[in-house]
Amino acid sequence: MKRIGVIGVLLAAVVAGSVWVLWPRSRQGLVLYSAVDYGPEVAAAFTKATGIPVTAIRLSTGALLARVSAEGRRPAWTLAWFDGDQAAAALDQAGLLARHTAPPLPWSAEGRALLPADGSYTPTGLTLAGAFTYHPAGVPRPPRTWPELTRPDLRGAIGMNNPAISGPMYPLLAGLLQQGGGWPRGQAFVTALKENGLHVYAKNDNTLAALRAGDIRVAVTQSSAAWYLAAQDPSLRVVIPRPAFALPSVLAVAAGVPAQTSAAAGRFIRFAMARSTQRLRMNKGEADGYYWPLTTDAPVPMSGLPPLRSLTVAVLDPGRWGPLEAQVNQWFSKAIVGQ
């Protein structure tokens, strides 16, 4: 079985921290590994509409990627739905994704920019890696660019997720490195954040809890988590920095599935991108529902999201940054977290 460098650290963390339960391969229908909140809802709606059974298995992004890596060329999954095209590109380079599965849809300009050349995954919605959530009383002059996080008045005030644990945060780290000149030159910029008292927490819940407790004054998280929390707590404000780093959700099909199963998986992808299903995803997706659509026939985004074209969004090259994930995360754990 071919190993995937980008997933190695995540796999080790899952194996060390939990006992794996092996789900049996489904003999009929589809098996969906979902790291997005709305995945099971979409699976149930698809089965109701088509009669095709879908076994939806809910996993965190890190656990999903680790499981796909561990199964390798003998996948128990049919479809995988998660945040992050860098990880998808790495899985594709390892030969674990079926190609030419992205359907011809009325893509927006943003959607076309995120389509892989070989069609190995379908971008299903756009969030951003790195939004700033803060209390105006505690941060009267909020940061609006990444270099501003090193301001003296924000010393010890910034918190973010650990990208080695929180899978969707790796694109943020990749973006920061790119801002600083790429890899490894950009290490100096990330190290400057540490020297200004950066706090690193495991996942969104931990980072946002630290914000509510007053341990930090600015939480740097995925934009969907930021807007979801702000919708629940009107005292909070969200700033999208310049630039923001694209973090699309993606749907991929396992390589080597039988033709009939592949056809059913294609129907699922088209169903997931239908206007009515996207409305379901937004309404039932909790934090993951706060995304910008990537097709021109989609419903409007959730209330509170600014127009996408009003933002400065940087699209990282997933083919370059995906294979670097294990190496970059190892450096971050050692040099920034101190593990």
C-alpha positions as CSV (number, residue, x, y, z in Angstrom):
1,M,0.0,0.0,0.0
2,K,1.4,3.4,-1.0
3,R,1.9,5.8,2.0
4,I,0.8,9.4,1.8
5,G,3.3,11.8,3.4
6,V,0.6,14.5,3.9
7,I,-1.5,12.2,6.0
8,G,1.3,10.5,8.0
9,V,1.2,12.8,11.1
10,L,-2.5,12.7,11.3
11,L,-2.6,8.9,11.0
12,A,-0.1,8.6,13.8
13,A,-2.1,10.9,16.0
14,V,-5.3,9.0,15.5
15,V,-3.7,5.6,16.0
16,A,-2.0,6.7,19.2
17,G,-5.1,8.4,20.6
18,S,-7.9,6.0,19.8
19,V,-8.8,2.4,19.1
20,W,-10.0,2.1,15.5
21,V,-13.3,0.4,14.8
22,L,-13.4,-1.2,11.4
23,W,-16.7,-0.7,9.6
24,P,-17.6,-3.4,7.2
25,R,-17.6,-2.6,3.5
26,S,-21.1,-1.9,2.2
27,R,-22.2,-4.5,-0.4
28,Q,-24.8,-2.2,-1.8
29,G,-25.2,1.5,-2.3
30,L,-22.6,4.1,-1.3
31,V,-20.4,4.7,1.8
32,L,-19.8,8.4,2.6
33,Y,-17.0,9.5,4.9
34,S,-18.1,12.9,5.9
35,A,-16.2,15.6,7.8
36,V,-18.8,18.3,7.0
37,D,-21.8,18.7,9.3
38,Y,-24.4,18.5,6.6
39,G,-23.1,15.2,5.1
40,P,-25.5,12.8,6.8
41,E,-28.5,15.2,6.0
42,V,-27.6,15.2,2.3
43,A,-27.1,11.4,2.3
44,A,-30.6,10.9,3.8
45,A,-32.1,13.3,1.2
46,F,-30.3,11.5,-1.6
47,T,-31.6,8.1,-0.6
48,K,-35.1,9.5,-0.3
49,A,-34.9,11.0,-3.8
50,T,-33.2,8.1,-5.6
51,G,-33.6,5.0,-3.5
52,I,-29.9,4.5,-3.5
53,P,-28.8,3.6,0.1
54,V,-25.9,5.7,1.6
55,T,-24.1,4.7,4.7
56,A,-22.9,8.1,6.1
57,I,-19.9,7.8,8.6
58,R,-19.2,11.1,10.4
59,L,-15.5,11.8,11.1
60,S,-13.4,14.8,11.9
61,T,-11.2,16.0,9.0
62,G,-8.1,14.5,10.5
63,A,-9.6,11.2,11.3
64,L,-11.2,11.0,7.8
65,L,-7.9,11.6,6.0
66,A,-6.1,9.2,8.3
67,R,-8.7,6.5,7.6
68,V,-8.6,7.0,3.8
69,S,-4.8,6.8,4.0
70,A,-4.9,3.6,6.1
71,E,-7.3,1.9,3.7
72,G,-5.2,2.8,0.7
73,R,-5.9,0.8,-2.3
74,R,-8.6,-1.3,-0.5
75,P,-11.1,1.5,0.3
76,A,-14.2,0.8,2.4
77,W,-15.5,4.2,1.3
78,T,-17.1,5.4,-1.9
79,L,-17.2,9.2,-1.3
80,A,-15.3,11.4,1.0
81,W,-16.4,15.0,1.8
82,F,-14.1,17.3,3.7
83,D,-12.5,20.7,3.8
84,G,-9.2,21.3,2.1
85,D,-8.1,20.9,-1.5
86,Q,-4.5,20.5,-0.5
87,A,-5.3,17.2,1.2
88,A,-7.4,16.2,-1.8
89,A,-4.5,16.9,-4.1
90,A,-2.2,14.7,-2.0
91,L,-4.6,11.8,-2.1
92,D,-4.9,12.2,-5.8
93,Q,-1.1,12.2,-6.3
94,A,-1.1,9.0,-4.2
95,G,-3.5,7.4,-6.7
96,L,-6.4,7.1,-4.2
97,L,-9.0,9.2,-6.0
98,A,-10.9,8.5,-9.1
99,R,-10.3,11.1,-11.8
100,H,-12.7,13.0,-14.1
101,T,-15.5,12.9,-11.5
102,A,-16.1,16.6,-11.3
103,P,-19.4,17.2,-13.2
104,P,-20.0,20.0,-15.7
105,L,-21.9,22.5,-13.7
106,P,-22.7,26.3,-14.1
107,W,-19.5,27.2,-12.2
108,S,-18.8,30.7,-11.0
109,A,-15.4,32.2,-11.7
110,E,-14.4,31.3,-8.2
111,G,-15.6,27.7,-8.7
112,R,-13.7,27.3,-12.0
113,A,-10.5,28.5,-10.3
114,L,-10.8,25.7,-7.7
115,L,-11.5,22.9,-10.2
116,P,-8.6,20.4,-10.5
117,A,-7.3,19.8,-14.0
118,D,-7.9,16.1,-13.7
119,G,-11.3,16.3,-12.2
120,S,-10.2,14.2,-9.2
121,Y,-12.5,16.1,-6.7
122,T,-15.4,18.5,-6.9
123,P,-15.2,21.8,-5.0
124,T,-18.7,22.0,-3.3
125,G,-18.4,25.4,-1.4
126,L,-15.9,27.9,-0.3
127,T,-14.9,28.9,3.2
128,L,-11.7,30.8,4.2
129,A,-8.7,29.7,6.2
130,G,-8.2,32.3,8.8
131,A,-10.9,34.8,10.0
132,F,-10.4,37.1,13.0
133,T,-13.1,36.9,15.7
134,Y,-12.9,39.5,18.5
135,H,-14.8,41.5,21.1
136,P,-14.7,45.2,20.1
137,A,-14.3,46.3,23.7
138,G,-11.1,44.3,24.0
139,V,-9.7,45.1,20.6
140,P,-10.7,48.6,19.6
141,R,-8.4,48.5,16.6
142,P,-8.8,45.0,15.1
143,P,-6.1,43.6,12.8
144,R,-7.0,43.5,9.1
145,T,-3.8,42.0,7.6
146,W,-1.6,39.1,8.7
147,P,1.5,41.3,9.6
148,E,-0.7,43.2,12.0
149,L,-0.9,40.1,14.2
150,T,2.6,40.9,15.3
151,R,1.7,44.4,16.6
152,P,3.0,45.1,20.1
153,D,-0.5,45.9,21.4
154,L,-1.6,42.3,20.4
155,R,1.2,40.6,22.2
156,G,-0.2,37.4,23.8
157,A,-3.7,38.2,22.4
158,I,-3.8,35.9,19.3
159,G,-4.9,32.2,19.3
160,M,-5.2,29.7,16.5
161,N,-5.8,26.0,16.0
162,N,-3.0,23.5,15.7
163,P,-2.9,22.5,12.0
164,A,-1.4,19.1,12.9
165,I,-4.6,18.3,14.7
166,S,-7.3,20.6,13.1
167,G,-7.1,19.5,9.4
168,P,-8.8,22.6,7.9
169,M,-6.2,24.8,9.5
170,Y,-3.3,23.6,7.4
171,P,-4.3,25.8,4.5
172,L,-4.0,28.8,6.9
173,L,-0.4,27.7,7.8
174,A,0.4,27.2,4.1
175,G,-1.0,30.7,3.4
176,L,1.1,32.3,6.2
177,L,4.2,30.6,4.9
178,Q,3.4,31.7,1.3
179,Q,2.9,35.3,2.6
180,G,6.4,35.0,4.2
181,G,8.1,33.9,1.0
182,G,7.1,30.2,0.6
183,W,8.6,27.1,2.1
184,P,10.9,27.1,4.0
185,R,11.6,30.9,3.7
186,G,8.2,31.7,5.3
187,Q,9.1,30.1,8.6
188,A,10.4,33.5,9.8
189,F,7.0,35.1,9.5
190,V,5.3,32.3,11.5
191,T,8.1,32.4,14.1
192,A,7.4,36.1,14.5
193,L,3.9,35.2,15.5
194,K,5.2,32.9,18.2
195,E,7.6,35.6,19.4
196,N,4.6,37.9,19.8
197,G,2.9,35.4,22.2
198,L,0.8,33.2,19.8
199,H,-1.4,30.7,21.6
200,V,-2.0,27.4,19.8
201,Y,-5.1,25.2,20.7
202,A,-6.2,21.9,19.4
203,K,-9.4,22.8,17.5
204,N,-12.0,25.4,16.9
205,D,-13.9,24.7,20.1
206,N,-10.8,25.2,22.2
207,T,-9.7,28.4,20.4
208,L,-13.2,30.0,20.6
209,A,-13.6,28.9,24.2
210,A,-10.3,30.7,25.0
211,L,-11.7,33.8,23.3
212,R,-14.9,33.7,25.4
213,A,-12.9,33.1,28.6
214,G,-10.7,36.1,27.9
215,D,-7.5,34.1,27.6
216,I,-7.0,35.6,24.1
217,R,-8.6,38.6,22.4
218,V,-8.4,37.5,18.8
219,A,-9.3,34.0,17.6
220,V,-8.0,32.9,14.2
221,T,-10.2,30.1,12.9
222,Q,-11.9,28.9,9.7
223,S,-14.4,31.6,8.5
224,S,-17.4,29.3,8.9
225,A,-16.7,28.7,12.6
226,A,-16.2,32.4,13.1
227,W,-19.5,33.5,11.4
228,Y,-21.4,30.7,13.2
229,L,-20.2,31.8,16.6
230,A,-20.9,35.5,15.8
231,A,-24.4,34.5,14.8
232,Q,-24.9,33.1,18.3
233,D,-23.1,35.9,20.1
234,P,-24.0,39.4,18.7
235,S,-21.2,41.0,20.9
236,L,-18.6,39.4,18.6
237,R,-17.2,40.8,15.4
238,V,-15.5,39.1,12.5
239,V,-12.8,40.5,10.2
240,I,-11.7,38.7,7.0
241,P,-8.0,39.6,6.6
242,R,-6.3,40.7,3.4
243,P,-5.7,38.3,1.8
244,A,-7.9,35.4,3.0
245,F,-6.8,31.9,1.9
246,A,-9.3,29.8,0.0
247,L,-10.5,26.7,1.9
248,P,-13.0,24.8,-0.3
249,S,-15.0,21.8,0.8
250,V,-14.5,18.9,-1.6
251,L,-16.2,15.7,-2.7
252,A,-14.0,12.9,-4.0
253,V,-14.7,9.4,-5.2
254,A,-12.5,6.4,-4.3
255,A,-10.3,5.1,-7.1
256,G,-11.2,1.7,-8.5
257,V,-14.8,1.5,-7.6
258,P,-17.0,-0.6,-9.9
259,A,-18.7,1.3,-12.8
260,Q,-22.2,1.0,-11.3
261,T,-21.0,2.4,-8.0
262,S,-19.1,5.1,-9.8
263,A,-22.2,6.2,-11.6
264,A,-24.2,6.3,-8.4
265,A,-21.4,8.4,-6.8
266,G,-21.7,10.8,-9.7
267,R,-25.4,11.1,-9.1
268,F,-24.6,11.9,-5.5
269,I,-22.2,14.7,-6.4
270,R,-24.7,16.3,-8.8
271,F,-27.4,16.0,-6.1
272,A,-25.2,17.6,-3.5
273,M,-24.6,20.6,-5.8
274,A,-28.3,21.1,-6.8
275,R,-29.9,24.4,-5.6
276,S,-32.3,22.7,-3.2
277,T,-29.6,20.6,-1.7
278,Q,-27.3,23.6,-1.2
279,R,-30.2,25.3,0.6
280,L,-30.4,22.2,2.8
281,R,-26.7,22.2,3.5
282,M,-26.8,25.9,4.5
283,N,-29.9,25.4,6.8
284,K,-28.8,22.1,8.4
285,G,-25.1,22.4,8.3
286,E,-24.5,24.4,11.5
287,A,-21.1,26.0,11.2
288,D,-20.4,24.3,7.9
289,G,-23.5,25.9,6.4
290,Y,-21.7,29.3,6.4
291,Y,-20.0,28.9,3.0
292,W,-20.0,30.7,-0.3
293,P,-21.5,28.7,-3.2
294,L,-19.4,28.1,-6.3
295,T,-22.1,27.7,-8.9
296,T,-24.2,30.4,-10.4
297,D,-27.5,28.7,-9.8
298,A,-27.0,28.3,-6.0
299,P,-29.0,30.0,-3.3
300,V,-27.6,33.1,-1.6
301,P,-25.2,32.4,1.3
302,M,-26.2,32.6,5.0
303,S,-27.1,35.9,6.4
304,G,-24.0,37.8,7.6
305,L,-21.6,36.6,5.1
306,P,-20.1,39.5,3.0
307,P,-20.2,39.3,-0.8
308,L,-17.3,37.1,-1.8
309,R,-16.1,39.5,-4.5
310,S,-15.7,42.2,-1.8
311,L,-12.9,40.1,-0.3
312,T,-9.3,39.6,-1.3
313,V,-9.0,35.8,-1.6
314,A,-5.7,34.0,-2.4
315,V,-5.9,30.5,-3.9
316,L,-3.0,28.4,-3.0
317,D,-1.6,25.8,-5.4
318,P,-2.9,22.5,-3.9
319,G,-0.5,20.4,-6.0
320,R,2.4,22.2,-4.3
321,W,1.2,22.6,-0.7
322,G,-0.6,19.3,-0.3
323,P,2.5,17.0,-0.5
324,L,4.3,19.4,2.0
325,E,1.6,19.0,4.7
326,A,3.4,16.4,6.9
327,Q,6.7,18.2,6.7
328,V,5.2,21.6,7.4
329,N,3.1,20.3,10.3
330,Q,6.1,18.5,11.8
331,W,8.0,21.8,11.7
332,F,5.1,23.7,13.3
333,S,4.7,21.2,16.1
334,K,8.4,21.3,16.9
335,A,9.3,25.0,16.3
336,I,6.0,26.7,17.3
337,V,4.1,24.4,19.6
338,G,7.3,22.9,21.1
339,Q,6.3,19.2,20.8
